[in-house]
Amino acid sequence: MTASAQHATLAAETGTGDILLWVVLPYVVLAVFVLGHVWRYRYDKFGWTTRSSQLYERRLLRIGSPLFHFGILVVLIGHIGGLVIPESWTEAAGISEQAYHVSAVVLGTLAGVATVGGLAILVYRRRTVGPVFSATTNNDKAMYVSLTLTIALGLAATVAANLVGGGYNYRETISPWFRSIFYLRPDPDHMAGAPILFRLHALSALLLFAFWPFTRLVHMLTAPLGYLTRPYIVYRSRDESRLGARTPRRGWERTGS
């Protein structure tokens, strides 16, 4: 069968809409995600930052930021484990599907609640603290909306399918579809039959990743490792009379001009 015939057969089985959503869109998002980061790093290095607002307000930030970051870290680890690692691998390691499912649902729900709670505090802080709100751009607002939508849909899908409904094993449908994208053999049939909340969560995540390179979220892909090896910054006054007569502490000795 020729490639065009295979494409026609696939279109007949899953529909053109499914092919656009679960075959074409993921590759478009991947291209935007990679090329967008390359462009951003090359032409906007000084904008590659979180634009910290800690100087404006700290009380709410000390609560919301750790809650959000630790929660989202657990969520990301859970997604990587569930989407990348096949079910057969965990079973070969002695972890039954029931044990994996229960632990994933419990930890995922707790992490999701923590993430939503932390994000709610951060959004409230950004809206109610004057200087923080003034430093918030339209890009930031759109990013918060996209991020909140993705997290809320993921939490709703987990609760609706596993805590309210009879359970849903996404590792038999969504996970194979996700891996098939990187195998360059995308299989939209898996996503076509997934519950609507899981499909909406996947679509919102794709849109978030397409928007990612152009927001402050780029800081998640970098780490300030240079701080570990950079030399000390030496401060010295131009006016010797202002240095005083007190013997400086160790490490703060005056340098020669």
C-alpha positions as CSV (number, residue, x, y, z in Angstrom):
1,M,0.0,0.0,0.0
2,T,1.3,3.4,-0.9
3,A,1.8,6.2,1.5
4,S,-1.1,8.1,0.1
5,A,-3.3,5.1,0.4
6,Q,-2.3,4.5,4.0
7,H,-3.0,8.2,4.8
8,A,-6.5,7.9,3.2
9,T,-7.2,4.7,5.2
10,L,-6.1,6.4,8.4
11,A,-8.2,9.5,7.6
12,A,-11.3,7.2,7.0
13,E,-10.8,5.4,10.3
14,T,-10.1,8.3,12.6
15,G,-11.3,11.4,10.8
16,T,-9.5,14.4,9.5
17,G,-10.0,16.3,12.8
18,D,-8.3,13.6,14.8
19,I,-5.4,13.6,12.4
20,L,-5.0,17.3,12.6
21,L,-5.2,17.3,16.4
22,W,-3.2,14.2,17.3
23,V,-0.7,13.9,14.3
24,V,-0.2,17.3,12.8
25,L,-0.5,19.6,15.8
26,P,2.0,17.7,18.0
27,Y,4.8,18.1,15.4
28,V,3.9,21.8,14.9
29,V,4.2,22.3,18.6
30,L,7.5,20.5,18.8
31,A,8.9,22.6,16.0
32,V,7.7,25.9,17.7
33,F,9.0,24.7,21.1
34,V,12.5,23.9,19.9
35,L,12.9,26.7,17.4
36,G,11.3,29.2,19.7
37,H,13.8,28.5,22.4
38,V,16.7,28.8,20.0
39,W,15.4,32.1,18.7
40,R,14.7,33.4,22.3
41,Y,18.2,32.5,23.5
42,R,19.8,34.0,20.5
43,Y,18.0,37.3,20.3
44,D,16.6,37.8,23.8
45,K,19.2,36.6,26.3
46,F,18.5,39.5,28.7
47,G,14.8,38.6,28.6
48,W,15.5,35.0,29.6
49,T,14.6,35.5,33.2
50,T,11.7,35.1,35.7
51,R,11.6,38.8,36.3
52,S,11.5,38.3,40.0
53,S,9.1,40.4,42.0
54,Q,10.5,39.3,45.4
55,L,11.5,42.9,46.3
56,Y,7.9,44.1,46.0
57,E,6.3,41.5,48.3
58,R,7.6,38.4,50.2
59,R,4.9,37.1,52.6
60,L,2.6,35.6,50.0
61,L,5.6,34.6,47.8
62,R,7.1,32.5,50.6
63,I,3.9,30.5,50.8
64,G,2.7,30.3,47.1
65,S,6.1,29.8,45.4
66,P,7.3,26.7,47.2
67,L,3.8,25.2,47.1
68,F,3.5,25.7,43.4
69,H,7.1,24.7,42.5
70,F,7.2,21.5,44.5
71,G,3.7,20.6,43.4
72,I,4.4,21.1,39.7
73,L,7.7,19.2,40.1
74,V,5.9,16.1,41.3
75,V,3.3,16.5,38.6
76,L,6.0,16.7,35.9
77,I,7.8,13.6,37.3
78,G,4.5,11.7,37.4
79,H,3.7,12.7,33.8
80,I,7.2,11.6,32.6
81,G,6.8,8.3,34.4
82,G,3.3,7.7,33.1
83,L,3.8,8.8,29.5
84,V,7.4,7.7,28.8
85,I,7.7,4.4,30.8
86,P,5.6,1.6,29.2
87,E,3.3,-0.4,31.5
88,S,5.3,-3.6,30.7
89,W,8.4,-2.1,32.2
90,T,6.9,-1.3,35.6
91,E,5.3,-4.8,35.7
92,A,8.7,-6.3,34.9
93,A,10.1,-4.4,37.8
94,G,7.6,-6.0,40.1
95,I,5.1,-3.1,40.3
96,S,1.6,-4.2,39.6
97,E,-0.7,-2.0,37.6
98,Q,-3.0,-1.7,40.6
99,A,-0.2,-0.5,42.9
100,Y,1.0,1.9,40.2
101,H,-2.5,3.2,39.6
102,V,-3.3,3.8,43.3
103,S,0.0,5.6,44.0
104,A,-0.2,7.7,40.8
105,V,-3.8,8.8,41.6
106,V,-3.0,9.6,45.3
107,L,0.3,11.4,44.6
108,G,-1.1,13.1,41.4
109,T,-4.2,14.4,43.2
110,L,-2.2,15.8,46.2
111,A,0.4,17.3,43.9
112,G,-2.3,18.8,41.7
113,V,-4.1,20.4,44.6
114,A,-0.8,21.8,45.9
115,T,0.0,23.2,42.5
116,V,-3.4,24.8,42.0
117,G,-3.3,26.2,45.6
118,G,0.2,27.7,45.0
119,L,-0.8,29.1,41.7
120,A,-3.9,30.6,43.2
121,I,-1.8,32.4,45.8
122,L,0.6,33.6,43.2
123,V,-2.1,34.9,41.0
124,Y,-3.9,36.6,43.9
125,R,-0.6,38.2,44.9
126,R,0.1,39.4,41.4
127,R,-3.4,40.9,41.2
128,T,-3.7,42.6,44.6
129,V,-0.1,43.8,45.3
130,G,0.2,47.1,43.4
131,P,3.9,47.0,42.4
132,V,3.7,43.4,41.4
133,F,0.6,44.0,39.3
134,S,2.3,47.0,37.6
135,A,5.2,44.7,36.6
136,T,2.8,42.1,35.1
137,T,2.7,42.2,31.3
138,N,0.0,41.0,29.0
139,N,2.2,38.1,28.1
140,D,2.3,37.1,31.8
141,K,-1.4,37.3,32.0
142,A,-1.9,35.0,29.0
143,M,0.7,32.6,30.4
144,Y,-1.1,32.4,33.7
145,V,-4.4,31.7,32.0
146,S,-2.8,28.9,29.8
147,L,-1.0,27.4,32.8
148,T,-4.0,27.5,35.0
149,L,-6.2,25.9,32.3
150,T,-3.8,23.1,31.7
151,I,-3.4,22.2,35.4
152,A,-7.1,22.5,36.2
153,L,-8.0,20.2,33.3
154,G,-5.4,17.7,34.3
155,L,-6.7,17.7,37.9
156,A,-10.3,17.5,36.8
157,A,-9.5,14.6,34.5
158,T,-7.8,12.7,37.3
159,V,-10.6,13.3,39.8
160,A,-13.5,12.6,37.3
161,A,-12.0,9.4,35.9
162,N,-10.4,7.8,39.0
163,L,-12.1,9.2,42.1
164,V,-15.6,9.8,40.8
165,G,-15.8,7.5,37.9
166,G,-14.9,3.8,37.6
167,G,-11.2,4.5,36.7
168,Y,-9.3,5.0,33.5
169,N,-5.9,3.6,32.5
170,Y,-4.4,6.2,30.4
171,R,-1.2,4.1,30.0
172,E,-3.1,2.0,27.5
173,T,-4.2,4.8,25.2
174,I,-2.6,8.2,25.8
175,S,0.9,6.9,26.7
176,P,1.2,4.9,23.5
177,W,0.0,7.9,21.5
178,F,2.6,10.1,23.2
179,R,5.5,7.7,22.5
180,S,4.3,7.1,19.0
181,I,5.0,10.8,18.2
182,F,8.7,10.4,19.0
183,Y,8.8,7.1,17.1
184,L,7.7,9.0,14.1
185,R,4.7,6.7,13.8
186,P,1.9,8.7,15.3
187,D,-1.2,6.7,16.2
188,P,-4.3,9.0,16.6
189,D,-6.6,6.1,17.2
190,H,-5.5,6.0,20.9
191,M,-6.5,9.6,21.5
192,A,-9.7,9.4,19.5
193,G,-11.2,7.1,22.1
194,A,-9.9,8.8,25.2
195,P,-12.3,10.6,27.6
196,I,-13.1,14.2,26.7
197,L,-11.3,15.7,29.8
198,F,-8.1,13.9,29.0
199,R,-8.2,15.1,25.4
200,L,-8.9,18.7,26.5
201,H,-6.0,18.4,29.0
202,A,-3.7,17.1,26.2
203,L,-4.7,19.9,23.8
204,S,-4.3,22.6,26.5
205,A,-0.8,21.2,27.2
206,L,0.1,21.3,23.5
207,L,-0.9,25.0,23.3
208,L,1.0,25.7,26.5
209,F,4.2,24.2,25.1
210,A,3.7,26.2,21.9
211,F,3.4,29.4,23.9
212,W,6.2,28.4,26.4
213,P,9.3,29.8,24.5
214,F,7.8,33.3,24.5
215,T,7.1,33.5,28.2
216,R,9.0,33.6,31.5
217,L,8.6,29.8,31.7
218,V,11.9,29.5,29.7
219,H,13.7,29.8,33.1
220,M,12.6,26.2,33.9
221,L,15.0,24.9,31.2
222,T,18.1,26.6,32.7
223,A,20.0,26.5,35.9
224,P,22.5,29.1,37.3
225,L,25.4,26.7,37.4
226,G,27.8,29.5,36.6
227,Y,27.2,30.9,40.1
228,L,29.2,27.9,41.5
229,T,32.4,28.7,39.7
230,R,32.3,32.5,39.1
231,P,34.8,34.6,41.0
232,Y,33.9,36.9,43.9
233,I,32.8,40.4,43.1
234,V,35.2,42.9,44.5
235,Y,33.7,46.2,45.8
236,R,35.9,49.2,46.5
237,S,35.3,52.8,47.1
238,R,36.8,55.6,45.0
239,D,37.1,57.8,48.1
240,E,39.8,56.5,50.5
241,S,38.6,58.9,53.2
242,R,35.3,57.0,53.3
243,L,36.9,53.6,54.0
244,G,37.3,54.4,57.7
245,A,40.1,53.3,60.1
246,R,38.5,50.0,61.2
247,T,40.4,46.9,60.3
248,P,38.4,45.1,57.6
249,R,37.1,41.6,58.2
250,R,38.8,38.6,56.5
251,G,37.7,38.5,52.9
252,W,37.0,42.2,52.8
253,E,40.5,43.5,52.6
254,R,41.1,46.6,50.6
255,T,42.6,46.2,47.2
256,G,45.3,48.2,45.7
257,S,44.4,50.8,43.1
